[in-house]
């Protein structure tokens, strides 16, 4: 049994020596190839261009007409619109003073009631959690919506909007009475 163990140990030692020799020879070749590649390949680094000097310039547009002014919009709409009726529609709207409910989109305004005051019909509308009284002739919404009629169930408006071609046209919109929901 000692001989079998000794023989096994000898084979094991011989195998390890052979394996060790295989790794050592491959490593030398690899190291030599790497040294050769380092010697032949030189990286090229291009120099970074010098930054350009900043030269400040004065703003010359301060005296010009603001691109958001109503005057510029009116002039532009008159020039673009071929029909005098269309330009007069929007021009008249641009010249008058805006009412508070024109800043609120029509879909954010609800009709909640109706009053009769001295034979005049007054509608109650709710916008931004506030109640407003509106009459025929008042304006609602962001599309120059002018109230043309008030009934017990709805408010009828005439709005001025642009169609697909960019022309200003009139359209009729309706704001329905919103029934109270029970809580």
PyMOL commands that set and color helices and strands:
alter all, ss='L'
color gray80, all
select helices_A, chain A and resi 2-40+70-80+84-95+100-103+106-108
alter helices_A, ss='H'
color red, helices_A
select strands_A, chain A and resi 109-117+120-127+130-134+139-140+145-150+154-162+168-176
alter strands_A, ss='S'
color yellow, strands_A
deselect
rebuild
show_as cartoon
